[in-house]
Every structure is written in C-alpha cells, then in structure tokens.
Amino acid sequence: MDMQQDARQPKTEEELFAFLDGLGIKHTTKNHQPVFTVAESVALRDEIPGGHTKNLFLKDKKDNYFLLTVEENATVDLKTIHGVIGAASRVSFGKPEKLMEYLGVIPGSVTAFGAINDTGLNVKVIIDADLMAYDIINAHPLRNDATTSIGSKDLLRFIEATGHEPLVLKVTA
C-alpha cells in the first residue's frame, strides 16, 4: 500500500476517541439522527447540556485556512472577521475538497475535532472566547450523527496535542 495515500485517510471516530483516551481526556458521545444545521440540532439541547458549536471553515485570498468554532447562536461578521483572525484578506468559505483534505470531514460535519486530521498544520484553529465560558463543549466526532461532549479546557488540550495552537479570540458579534 502506498504510504502517502494511507496518510491521507481521515481518522475514524474510534481513532479520535482513542486519541482522547490517550491524553486522559474524559468525553461522552451521544448518537442521534444526522444534523446538518444548527436549527436541526436544537432538538438535542435537552439531552446534551453545555455549549453547542457552530463551525466555519474559511480561507483568505492567499489560501490560508481557518477553522472557527463558535457557540451555535453566535453571529460571525464575515466582512470584518479577517481583521480579528489575522487573515490576509476578507475570507470566504473553503471548498468541500479542501475541507476533506485538511480536516477529513464533509460539509455538515465540520468540527474542532477535525484538527486531528490536519497533520500538515494547514488550518489555523480559532475558538471563540464566548464559547470557552462553558464548562462543557459539544461537537461532532467527525460525523454529524453523533455529538461528543468534552471539557472546554480539554478541547484546548486536544487541539494542542494535534500540533495546532488553539487561538481563543473574541470573534463573535
């Protein structure tokens, strides 16, 4: 088998959980119907406490990529966010091909946990400061028919363990 090809296989949910376990990070996961939007996921609120995330995969004109993880109801101003996150220009949404290549997920499954697949460190991971006010943060475990709950500080530890430096910035209105 070609090792280069193997290196690009996205990690599975099981590999993600094993990675978290290896870091001694407590996590729980609840399976549910696939959800593609924040609106669809609202029905799960009573069952899963904590801060729920909305994730934006963005790029600037110099092909710098950013993953913004914010609280689900937060508003992000795409016209001005580039100044906050250090982008070279205004940002737009990254293409699904790059999302799969870098984070190993499809649209609708974007998650901070995707950092585990960005072994080339192509994506800058940014967590909104308001989201960090929650003790528990909920995100998709690389697929959108489950929600994984993790401590907010543990989420930062996870991101650091993938080689990324998580930037906690105030990115929401």
C-alpha positions as CSV (number, residue, x, y, z in Angstrom):
1,M,0.0,0.0,0.0
2,D,1.2,3.5,-0.8
3,M,2.1,5.2,2.5
4,Q,1.3,8.6,1.0
5,Q,-2.2,7.6,0.3
6,D,-2.6,6.0,3.7
7,A,-1.5,9.2,5.4
8,R,-4.5,11.0,3.8
9,Q,-7.1,8.6,5.1
10,P,-9.2,10.6,7.6
11,K,-9.2,9.3,11.1
12,T,-12.2,7.5,12.3
13,E,-14.4,8.3,15.3
14,E,-12.8,5.4,17.1
15,E,-9.3,6.7,16.4
16,L,-10.4,10.1,17.7
17,F,-11.7,8.6,20.9
18,A,-8.5,6.5,21.3
19,F,-6.5,9.8,20.9
20,L,-8.6,11.5,23.6
21,D,-8.3,8.5,25.9
22,G,-4.5,8.5,25.4
23,L,-4.5,12.1,26.6
24,G,-6.6,11.2,29.6
25,I,-9.4,13.4,28.4
26,K,-12.9,12.5,29.5
27,H,-15.5,12.5,26.8
28,T,-19.0,11.2,26.2
29,T,-20.8,10.7,22.9
30,K,-24.5,10.5,22.1
31,N,-25.7,9.1,18.8
32,H,-28.6,10.8,17.1
33,Q,-30.2,11.5,13.7
34,P,-27.9,13.3,11.3
35,V,-28.0,17.0,11.7
36,F,-26.7,19.4,9.1
37,T,-27.6,22.7,10.6
38,V,-27.8,24.4,14.0
39,A,-31.6,24.6,13.6
40,E,-31.8,20.8,13.2
41,S,-29.6,20.2,16.2
42,V,-31.7,22.3,18.6
43,A,-33.9,19.4,19.4
44,L,-31.0,17.7,21.2
45,R,-30.5,20.6,23.7
46,D,-32.5,19.0,26.5
47,E,-30.5,15.7,26.2
48,I,-27.0,17.2,25.9
49,P,-26.0,20.0,28.2
50,G,-23.2,22.5,27.6
51,G,-22.2,24.8,24.8
52,H,-23.0,23.6,21.3
53,T,-20.8,24.6,18.5
54,K,-21.1,26.1,15.0
55,N,-18.0,25.7,12.9
56,L,-16.9,27.7,9.9
57,F,-14.2,26.5,7.5
58,L,-12.8,29.7,5.9
59,K,-10.0,30.8,3.6
60,D,-8.4,34.0,2.6
61,K,-7.1,35.1,-0.9
62,K,-3.6,33.7,-0.1
63,D,-5.1,30.2,0.6
64,N,-4.6,30.5,4.3
65,Y,-7.3,28.3,6.0
66,F,-9.1,28.9,9.3
67,L,-11.5,26.8,11.4
68,L,-13.7,29.0,13.6
69,T,-15.5,27.2,16.4
70,V,-18.2,29.4,18.0
71,E,-21.3,28.9,20.1
72,E,-24.2,27.8,17.9
73,N,-26.2,31.0,18.2
74,A,-23.3,33.4,17.8
75,T,-23.1,35.8,14.9
76,V,-19.8,36.0,12.9
77,D,-19.4,39.0,10.6
78,L,-17.6,37.6,7.6
79,K,-16.9,41.1,6.3
80,T,-14.7,42.0,9.3
81,I,-13.6,38.7,10.8
82,H,-10.4,38.7,8.8
83,G,-9.0,41.6,10.9
84,V,-9.6,39.6,14.1
85,I,-8.2,36.2,12.9
86,G,-5.1,37.6,11.1
87,A,-6.3,36.7,7.5
88,A,-4.5,38.3,4.6
89,S,-7.9,39.4,3.1
90,R,-11.6,39.1,3.5
91,V,-12.5,35.4,4.0
92,S,-14.8,33.1,2.1
93,F,-15.9,29.5,2.8
94,G,-13.3,26.9,2.0
95,K,-14.2,24.4,-0.7
96,P,-15.5,20.9,0.4
97,E,-12.5,19.3,-1.3
98,K,-10.1,21.2,1.0
99,L,-12.3,20.5,4.0
100,M,-12.0,16.8,3.4
101,E,-8.2,17.1,2.5
102,Y,-7.3,19.1,5.6
103,L,-9.9,18.2,8.3
104,G,-11.2,14.9,7.0
105,V,-14.9,15.8,7.2
106,I,-17.7,16.7,4.8
107,P,-19.9,19.9,5.0
108,G,-22.4,19.5,7.8
109,S,-19.8,17.6,9.9
110,V,-17.3,20.4,10.5
111,T,-15.8,20.2,14.0
112,A,-12.9,21.3,16.1
113,F,-12.1,17.6,16.3
114,G,-11.1,17.7,12.6
115,A,-7.8,19.2,13.8
116,I,-6.7,15.5,14.3
117,N,-6.7,15.1,10.5
118,D,-4.7,18.3,9.7
119,T,-1.3,16.7,10.1
120,G,0.2,19.3,7.8
121,L,-1.0,22.1,10.1
122,N,-2.7,23.8,7.1
123,V,-5.6,25.2,9.2
124,K,-5.4,27.8,12.0
125,V,-7.8,26.7,14.7
126,I,-9.7,29.5,16.4
127,I,-12.1,29.1,19.4
128,D,-14.4,31.9,20.2
129,A,-13.8,33.3,23.7
130,D,-17.5,33.3,24.5
131,L,-17.7,29.5,23.8
132,M,-14.9,29.0,26.4
133,A,-17.3,30.3,29.1
134,Y,-19.0,26.9,29.0
135,D,-17.5,24.1,31.2
136,I,-18.6,21.5,28.6
137,I,-18.4,22.0,24.8
138,N,-20.2,19.7,22.4
139,A,-19.0,19.0,18.9
140,H,-19.4,16.4,16.1
141,P,-16.9,13.4,16.4
142,L,-16.0,13.7,12.7
143,R,-19.6,12.8,11.7
144,N,-22.9,14.6,12.1
145,D,-25.0,11.8,13.6
146,A,-23.4,12.0,17.0
147,T,-22.3,14.7,19.5
148,T,-19.3,14.4,21.7
149,S,-19.1,16.3,24.9
150,I,-15.7,17.4,26.3
151,G,-14.5,19.9,28.9
152,S,-13.6,23.3,27.4
153,K,-10.1,23.2,28.7
154,D,-9.7,19.6,27.5
155,L,-10.8,20.8,24.0
156,L,-7.8,23.2,24.0
157,R,-5.5,20.4,25.2
158,F,-6.8,18.1,22.4
159,I,-6.1,20.8,19.8
160,E,-2.6,21.4,21.2
161,A,-1.9,17.7,21.1
162,T,-2.6,17.7,17.4
163,G,0.2,20.2,16.9
164,H,-2.1,23.2,16.5
165,E,-2.0,26.3,18.7
166,P,-5.6,27.0,19.5
167,L,-6.3,30.7,19.4
168,V,-9.0,31.8,21.8
169,L,-10.3,35.1,20.3
170,K,-13.5,37.2,20.6
171,V,-14.7,36.6,17.0
172,T,-18.5,36.9,17.5
173,A,-20.7,40.0,17.5
